[in-house]
């Protein structure tokens, strides 16, 4: 009886964890360039004497779906979408370098270029700073050109270049901040083969229909495991009644 309860209990707990991963994906269906998290169930035996028959149902987060999301044209000068593989280098809160495909950029009051979630965009020599200007253009190679205030288009000048990198997905790991970090904790070198499109944004790669179906399946699975726990309790009560009758 205790084995039955144990298996159902651990299964229900891990199903809750899987549902949390799935719900997070669904919550980010509208987040620019979001990459869905993947998970799978596996059976892990428990080590130690007396528990050879106990098997944990464990949910493993086995990485990230790196497939590309659809690209939507916006016409906004500071919106960029990467073509093919590659990432934009950004600075995290602790000063280290991380990577994202989120291209909804904006210029803060101090002139620093940041992503939509507030991370500093890295250039050739550190965070990109944009001087006051009347127009701004981001080239396909990440080069940023501006027209200074009060001057004509002939004064268009390059101020910096967004650092674009191309590490392999096998070398990347998503952190709690939603950014990608190299697994060896180093920094990637700029890659000239990475290019971008200005005036467009890459959307989330979450498959809404698949995620909703998965949510329903997990809910039914959780309900089934709870029912097993209830059934084991009823069986225990029935056994106790038979013992008393004897």
Secondary structure, DSSP 8 states (H G I E B T S, - for coil): -HHHHHHHHHHHHHHHHHHHHHHHHHHTTTSTT---EEEEEEEEE--STT-TT-EEEEEEEEEE------EEE---TTBEEEESS-EEEEE-TTS-EEEE---B-EE-TTSBEE-TTS-EEEETTEE-B---EEEEEE-TTSEEEEEETT--GGG-EEEEE--EE---GGGEEE-TTS-EEETTS----B-TT-EEEETEEE-----HHHHHHHHHHHHHHHHHHHHHHHHHHHHHHHHHHHHHH-
